[in-house]
Amino acid sequence: MTLLNATLLLSSLLSFLLVFSPTFTVSTVLFQSFKWESWTQEGGFYNSLHRSIDDLSNSGITHVWLPPSSQSAAPEGYLPGKLYDLNSSKHGSEAELKSLIAALNQKGIKAVADIVINHRSYERKDEQSGLYYFEGGTSDDRLDWDSSSICSHDPNFIGTGNKDTGDGFEGAPDIDHLNPRVQKELSEWMNWIKSEIGFSGWRIDFVKGFSSSITKLYVQNTSPEFAVGEKWDDIKIGGDGKLDPDQEEHRSALKQWIEESGGGVLTAFDFTTKRILQTAVVGELWRLRDSQGKPPGLIGIMPETAVTFVENHDTIRIDPWPFPSDKVLLGYVYILTHPGTPCIFYTHYMEWSLKDSILKLVAIRNKNGISSTSSVLIKAAEADLYLAMIDEKVIMKIGPKLDLGTLVPSDFALAYSGLDFAVWEKQ
Ligand SMILES: *[C@@H]1O[C@H](CO)[C@@H](O)[C@H](O)[C@H]1NC(C)=O
């Protein structure tokens, strides 16, 4: 081949890629960049993550979820008080955070803020009147509230606002989200961390603490590029060899929450999939097919709104939610080949030796164009074998069963395998 021919071929290849690249969407992959103890990171959490950015770029990770960044009564950030004060966080300063997000953005990675607005730490209590006062952390009076911003009927912190529209929180006053000033000033603050600090989206903490219309309001007022809500309900797992009807209710509640509060970019963590998956991988893989032949979690009924995950900073600490640690990779084989938007957990990626395996699976996902809406055909769901075909392009199995019979057609070639799992690609 002459040089001219080679150049022509290359340029036509390039124009082909340019013309067709818009249809070639890379799957959104979320990374939870922290664990519960990350605030103790020597030299600062933001700085530490900043040093890992080269590691995250080219990984296929598109969005990084950061811990709550405001001044907080608890070091992890989940009891925020002065929301505009990003210099008192145990994770690092406002300048370090901005620099981290700018560096992520430069690599094409977006930052997702952890939005904790159900409750808020007060600055002082007037013992005589019993009134509480909050401070926003600015020189003006933004977010400087009093007891009128606290829900009435909060048993621990008596407020004079409206009745709570959701579940109560014990550790700090529940904020009255029906108060127009609360709505306005929290929306402004969220828009500030978007425009000033560089966040693109939201992970909304404890959305059970207020009604779905409240979530809808904040999402509408702030137009995030990505948003996921933490609606974490208990789930009963039946032990009698059958799917428990409660599981259907569990994912239906997620679906209903999305329908009431969504309509746009909003998604929900798929706690149903997480809890069933961690039970299934211990010799009960039959659990991974529902009565309609679909995956049993939110991904089986509304995959475009489901954020799948194996573990997070809370579940790893709270029984009965921790994933069996020796089966974690099987969890990733499932979520990274299945529909939904997968979320990778800090500890698994950074601390356990799973990074290379996770990266191989993300690469297979992207190479085959697996997306949040991909189709799943479940070919086997038995105690020791789960085998499914995704988009007629990828076949995966988890479970120790070795004899697969004719389940994998000969035009599929092994792409990656390990203990109790395998992934094939169509040739
Ligand atoms: C935080 O520190 C930065 C300088 O690093 C400053 O510009 C900003 O105003 C400070 N914010 C607060 C709330 O003190």
The ligand as an SDF file (V2000), in Angstrom:
LIG
                    3D

 14 14  0  0  0  0  0  0  0  0999 V2000
  -12.8340   29.9910   51.6370 C   0  0  0  0  0  0  0  0  0  0  0  0
  -11.5160   30.3150   51.2620 O   0  0  0  0  0  0  0  0  0  0  0  0
  -11.4110   31.0080   50.0400 C   0  0  0  0  0  0  0  0  0  0  0  0
   -9.9540   31.2590   49.7940 C   0  0  0  0  0  0  0  0  0  0  0  0
   -9.2500   30.0620   49.7540 O   0  0  0  0  0  0  0  0  0  0  0  0
  -12.1940   32.2920   50.0650 C   0  0  0  0  0  0  0  0  0  0  0  0
  -12.1830   32.8770   48.7710 O   0  0  0  0  0  0  0  0  0  0  0  0
  -13.6260   32.0190   50.4790 C   0  0  0  0  0  0  0  0  0  0  0  0
  -14.3140   33.2280   50.6340 O   0  0  0  0  0  0  0  0  0  0  0  0
  -13.6510   31.2550   51.7790 C   0  0  0  0  0  0  0  0  0  0  0  0
  -15.0260   30.9490   52.1080 N   0  0  0  0  0  0  0  0  0  0  0  0
  -15.5280   31.1420   53.3130 C   0  0  0  0  0  0  0  0  0  0  0  0
  -16.9760   30.8340   53.4710 C   0  0  0  0  0  0  0  0  0  0  0  0
  -14.8660   31.5210   54.2500 O   0  0  0  0  0  0  0  0  0  0  0  0
  1  2  1  0
  1 10  1  0
  2  3  1  0
  3  4  1  0
  3  6  1  0
  4  5  1  0
  6  7  1  0
  6  8  1  0
  8  9  1  0
  8 10  1  0
 10 11  1  0
 11 12  1  0
 12 13  1  0
 12 14  2  0
M  END
$$$$
